[in-house]
């Protein structure tokens, strides 16, 4: 579980950086990229929420 959380953290960071670049360049695909970014970040939230830290 922890490994998957970390993997998704990295994917989230990568897609967020890509989304920022798409918005900065006024890409015609910025909305689709941002939608994908939101989906990946939500998957990250869902996976990391499974972890219980004491």
MOPAC internal coordinates of N, CA, C and O (Angstrom, degrees):
PM7 1SCF
backbone

  N    0.0000 0     0.00 0     0.00 0    0    0    0
  C    1.4546 1     0.00 0     0.00 0    1    0    0
  C    1.5302 1   111.11 1     0.00 0    2    1    0
  O    1.2310 1   120.35 1   135.11 1    3    2    1
  N    1.3243 1   116.93 1   -44.89 1    3    2    1
  C    1.4593 1   120.00 1  -178.96 1    5    3    2
  C    1.5287 1   110.44 1   -62.55 1    6    5    3
  O    1.2310 1   120.26 1   138.47 1    7    6    5
  N    1.3263 1   117.11 1   -41.53 1    7    6    5
  C    1.4679 1   120.25 1  -179.53 1    9    7    6
  C    1.5268 1   111.02 1   -62.13 1   10    9    7
  O    1.2310 1   120.38 1   138.90 1   11   10    9
  N    1.3242 1   116.87 1   -41.10 1   11   10    9
  C    1.4709 1   120.60 1   179.25 1   13   11   10
  C    1.5270 1   110.33 1   -67.00 1   14   13   11
  O    1.2310 1   120.22 1   141.32 1   15   14   13
  N    1.3155 1   117.18 1   -38.68 1   15   14   13
  C    1.4691 1   121.42 1   177.26 1   17   15   14
  C    1.5349 1   109.84 1   -60.64 1   18   17   15
  O    1.2310 1   120.60 1   133.70 1   19   18   17
  N    1.3124 1   116.46 1   -46.30 1   19   18   17
  C    1.4637 1   120.84 1  -179.89 1   21   19   18
  C    1.5262 1   110.66 1   -64.80 1   22   21   19
  O    1.2310 1   120.16 1   137.63 1   23   22   21
  N    1.3289 1   117.30 1   -42.37 1   23   22   21
  C    1.4625 1   120.89 1   178.82 1   25   23   22
  C    1.5282 1   110.59 1   -59.83 1   26   25   23
  O    1.2310 1   121.10 1   135.42 1   27   26   25
  N    1.3437 1   115.50 1   -44.58 1   27   26   25
  C    1.4638 1   119.27 1   179.60 1   29   27   26
  C    1.5243 1   111.66 1   -69.08 1   30   29   27
  O    1.2310 1   119.93 1   147.03 1   31   30   29
  N    1.3415 1   117.74 1   -32.97 1   31   30   29
  C    1.4707 1   120.48 1   174.71 1   33   31   30
  C    1.5253 1   109.97 1   -57.77 1   34   33   31
  O    1.2310 1   121.12 1   135.25 1   35   34   33
  N    1.3233 1   115.46 1   -44.75 1   35   34   33
  C    1.4706 1   120.01 1  -179.60 1   37   35   34
  C    1.5215 1   111.30 1   -66.62 1   38   37   35
  O    1.2310 1   120.58 1   137.15 1   39   38   37
  N    1.3253 1   116.49 1   -42.85 1   39   38   37
  C    1.4715 1   119.69 1   177.74 1   41   39   38
  C    1.5212 1   110.72 1   -61.41 1   42   41   39
  O    1.2310 1   120.92 1   138.28 1   43   42   41
  N    1.3213 1   115.84 1   -41.72 1   43   42   41
  C    1.4658 1   120.88 1   179.52 1   45   43   42
  C    1.5314 1   109.83 1   -60.98 1   46   45   43
  O    1.2310 1   120.39 1   133.10 1   47   46   45
  N    1.3238 1   116.86 1   -46.90 1   47   46   45
  C    1.4664 1   120.55 1   179.51 1   49   47   46
  C    1.5259 1   111.13 1   -61.24 1   50   49   47
  O    1.2310 1   120.59 1   137.38 1   51   50   49
  N    1.3283 1   116.48 1   -42.62 1   51   50   49
  C    1.4699 1   120.29 1  -179.44 1   53   51   50
  C    1.5237 1   111.74 1   -64.04 1   54   53   51
  O    1.2310 1   120.14 1   132.93 1   55   54   53
  N    1.3245 1   117.35 1   -47.07 1   55   54   53
  C    1.4683 1   119.88 1  -177.64 1   57   55   54
  C    1.5270 1   110.54 1   -69.88 1   58   57   55
  O    1.2310 1   119.94 1   147.13 1   59   58   57
  N    1.3313 1   117.72 1   -32.87 1   59   58   57
  C    1.4722 1   119.67 1   177.32 1   61   59   58
  C    1.5309 1   110.51 1   -65.03 1   62   61   59
  O    1.2310 1   120.42 1   138.89 1   63   62   61
  N    1.3294 1   116.81 1   -41.11 1   63   62   61
  C    1.4666 1   120.26 1   177.41 1   65   63   62
  C    1.5294 1   110.38 1   -63.98 1   66   65   63
  O    1.2310 1   120.79 1   138.16 1   67   66   65
  N    1.3267 1   116.09 1   -41.84 1   67   66   65
  C    1.4640 1   120.67 1   178.71 1   69   67   66
  C    1.5292 1   110.57 1   -64.88 1   70   69   67
  O    1.2310 1   120.45 1   138.85 1   71   70   69
  N    1.3339 1   116.75 1   -41.15 1   71   70   69
  C    1.4677 1   120.69 1   178.84 1   73   71   70
  C    1.5304 1   110.62 1   -62.78 1   74   73   71
  O    1.2310 1   120.66 1   139.09 1   75   74   73
  N    1.3292 1   116.34 1   -40.91 1   75   74   73
  C    1.4642 1   119.79 1   178.57 1   77   75   74
  C    1.5282 1   110.65 1   -61.43 1   78   77   75
  O    1.2310 1   120.50 1   137.37 1   79   78   77
  N    1.3281 1   116.65 1   -42.63 1   79   78   77
  C    1.4657 1   120.34 1   178.38 1   81   79   78
  C    1.5273 1   111.13 1   -64.48 1   82   81   79
  O    1.2310 1   120.62 1   139.96 1   83   82   81
  N    1.3249 1   116.41 1   -40.04 1   83   82   81
  C    1.4670 1   120.25 1   179.32 1   85   83   82
  C    1.5244 1   110.73 1   -62.88 1   86   85   83
  O    1.2310 1   120.50 1   139.22 1   87   86   85
  N    1.3243 1   116.65 1   -40.78 1   87   86   85
  C    1.4678 1   119.81 1   179.02 1   89   87   86
  C    1.5202 1   111.28 1   -69.48 1   90   89   87
  O    1.2310 1   120.45 1   139.92 1   91   90   89
  N    1.3396 1   116.75 1   -40.08 1   91   90   89
  C    1.4646 1   120.31 1   179.38 1   93   91   90
  C    1.5235 1   111.87 1   -61.67 1   94   93   91
  O    1.2310 1   120.72 1   145.02 1   95   94   93
  N    1.3145 1   116.24 1   -34.98 1   95   94   93
  C    1.4663 1   119.79 1  -177.72 1   97   95   94
  C    1.5266 1   112.63 1   -92.66 1   98   97   95
  O    1.2310 1   120.73 1  -172.76 1   99   98   97
  N    1.3372 1   116.22 1     7.24 1   99   98   97
  C    1.4657 1   121.30 1  -178.32 1  101   99   98
  C    1.5294 1   112.21 1    53.40 1  102  101   99
  O    1.2310 1   121.36 1  -137.87 1  103  102  101
  N    1.3338 1   115.00 1    42.13 1  103  102  101
  C    1.4618 1   120.26 1   179.41 1  105  103  102
  C    1.5232 1   110.29 1   -60.17 1  106  105  103
  O    1.2310 1   120.23 1   -40.79 1  107  106  105
  N    1.3257 1   117.17 1   139.21 1  107  106  105
  C    1.4667 1   119.27 1   176.19 1  109  107  106
  C    1.5368 1   111.71 1   -67.77 1  110  109  107
  O    1.2310 1   120.63 1   169.85 1  111  110  109
  N    1.3264 1   116.40 1   -10.15 1  111  110  109
  C    1.4641 1   121.29 1   179.68 1  113  111  110
  C    1.5279 1   112.39 1  -103.18 1  114  113  111
  O    1.2310 1   120.30 1  -171.30 1  115  114  113
  N    1.3258 1   117.03 1     8.70 1  115  114  113
  C    1.4635 1   120.63 1  -175.58 1  117  115  114
  C    1.5278 1   112.29 1   -56.89 1  118  117  115
  O    1.2310 1   119.57 1   137.78 1  119  118  117
  N    1.3192 1   118.43 1   -42.22 1  119  118  117
  C    1.4639 1   120.08 1  -178.85 1  121  119  118
  C    1.5221 1   110.99 1   -62.91 1  122  121  119
  O    1.2310 1   120.30 1   134.23 1  123  122  121
  N    1.3221 1   117.03 1   -45.77 1  123  122  121
  C    1.4642 1   120.09 1  -179.95 1  125  123  122
  C    1.5305 1   110.98 1   -64.19 1  126  125  123
  O    1.2310 1   120.67 1   140.39 1  127  126  125
  N    1.3222 1   116.32 1   -39.61 1  127  126  125
  C    1.4632 1   120.30 1   178.61 1  129  127  126
  C    1.5226 1   110.12 1   -65.39 1  130  129  127
  O    1.2310 1   120.35 1   137.70 1  131  130  129
  N    1.3277 1   116.93 1   -42.30 1  131  130  129
  C    1.4634 1   120.52 1   178.74 1  133  131  130
  C    1.5289 1   111.45 1   -66.89 1  134  133  131
  O    1.2310 1   120.18 1   144.10 1  135  134  133
  N    1.3180 1   117.27 1   -35.90 1  135  134  133
  C    1.4674 1   120.07 1   175.57 1  137  135  134
  C    1.5276 1   110.48 1   -63.15 1  138  137  135
  O    1.2310 1   120.55 1   136.21 1  139  138  137
  N    1.3303 1   116.55 1   -43.79 1  139  138  137
  C    1.4607 1   120.54 1   176.91 1  141  139  138
  C    1.5243 1   110.40 1   -63.05 1  142  141  139
  O    1.2310 1   120.63 1   139.07 1  143  142  141
  N    1.3159 1   116.40 1   -40.93 1  143  142  141
  C    1.4597 1   121.96 1   177.18 1  145  143  142
  C    1.5301 1   110.31 1   -56.87 1  146  145  143
  O    1.2310 1   120.40 1   133.33 1  147  146  145
  N    1.3088 1   116.83 1   -46.67 1  147  146  145
  C    1.4660 1   120.97 1   179.47 1  149  147  146
  C    1.5230 1   111.24 1   -62.46 1  150  149  147
  O    1.2310 1   120.24 1   139.72 1  151  150  149
  N    1.3251 1   117.14 1   -40.28 1  151  150  149
  C    1.4709 1   120.75 1   178.78 1  153  151  150
  C    1.5246 1   111.41 1   -63.63 1  154  153  151
  O    1.2310 1   120.66 1   135.34 1  155  154  153
  N    1.3265 1   116.35 1   -44.66 1  155  154  153
  C    1.4616 1   120.33 1  -179.50 1  157  155  154
  C    1.5249 1   110.52 1   -67.23 1  158  157  155
  O    1.2310 1   120.19 1   138.11 1  159  158  157
  N    1.3220 1   117.25 1   -41.89 1  159  158  157
  C    1.4627 1   120.06 1   178.68 1  161  159  158
  C    1.5268 1   111.16 1   -64.79 1  162  161  159
  O    1.2310 1   119.94 1   143.70 1  163  162  161
  N    1.3224 1   117.72 1   -36.30 1  163  162  161
  C    1.4683 1   120.37 1   176.89 1  165  163  162
  C    1.5277 1   110.59 1   -66.75 1  166  165  163
  O    1.2310 1   120.23 1   140.57 1  167  166  165
  N    1.3246 1   117.16 1   -39.43 1  167  166  165
  C    1.4693 1   120.49 1   176.25 1  169  167  166
  C    1.5229 1   110.27 1   -61.53 1  170  169  167
  O    1.2310 1   120.69 1   142.45 1  171  170  169
  N    1.3104 1   116.29 1   -37.55 1  171  170  169
  C    1.4615 1   121.87 1   176.74 1  173  171  170
  C    1.5290 1   110.28 1   -63.31 1  174  173  171
  O    1.2310 1   120.43 1   132.19 1  175  174  173
  N    1.3150 1   116.78 1   -47.81 1  175  174  173
  C    1.4682 1   121.61 1   178.01 1  177  175  174
  C    1.5218 1   110.21 1   -57.65 1  178  177  175
  O    1.2310 1   120.74 1   132.47 1  179  178  177
  N    1.3217 1   116.18 1   -47.53 1  179  178  177
  C    1.4630 1   120.83 1  -177.37 1  181  179  178
  C    1.5260 1   111.60 1   -62.01 1  182  181  179
  O    1.2310 1   120.52 1   136.12 1  183  182  181
  N    1.3226 1   116.61 1   -43.88 1  183  182  181
  C    1.4677 1   120.43 1  -178.86 1  185  183  182
  C    1.5248 1   111.15 1   -68.72 1  186  185  183
  O    1.2310 1   120.38 1   134.61 1  187  186  185
  N    1.3243 1   116.87 1   -45.39 1  187  186  185
  C    1.4629 1   120.19 1  -177.24 1  189  187  186
  C    1.5262 1   111.95 1   -69.73 1  190  189  187
  O    1.2310 1   120.18 1   154.55 1  191  190  189
  N    1.3242 1   117.26 1   -25.45 1  191  190  189
  C    1.4687 1   120.82 1   177.70 1  193  191  190
  C    1.5265 1   111.41 1   -67.81 1  194  193  191
  O    1.2310 1   120.25 1   160.93 1  195  194  193
  N    1.3216 1   117.13 1   -19.07 1  195  194  193
  C    1.4651 1   120.82 1   178.79 1  197  195  194
  C    1.5248 1   111.93 1   -72.29 1  198  197  195
  O    1.2310 1   120.84 1   160.63 1  199  198  197
  N    1.3311 1   115.99 1   -19.37 1  199  198  197
  C    1.4593 1   120.56 1  -178.08 1  201  199  198
  C    1.5238 1   110.07 1   -80.13 1  202  201  199
  O    1.2310 1   121.08 1   -39.79 1  203  202  201
  N    1.2963 1   115.55 1   140.21 1  203  202  201
  C    1.4680 1   120.52 1   178.06 1  205  203  202
  C    1.5212 1   107.16 1  -119.12 1  206  205  203
  O    1.2310 1   120.96 1   -59.65 1  207  206  205
  N    1.3185 1   115.77 1   120.35 1  207  206  205
  C    1.4588 1   120.98 1   178.26 1  209  207  206
  C    1.5180 1   108.65 1  -107.06 1  210  209  207
  O    1.2310 1   121.06 1   -41.90 1  211  210  209
  N    1.3141 1   115.58 1   138.10 1  211  210  209
  C    1.4769 1   118.51 1   178.75 1  213  211  210
  C    1.5016 1   110.80 1  -108.33 1  214  213  211
  O    1.2310 1   120.10 1   180.00 1  215  214  213

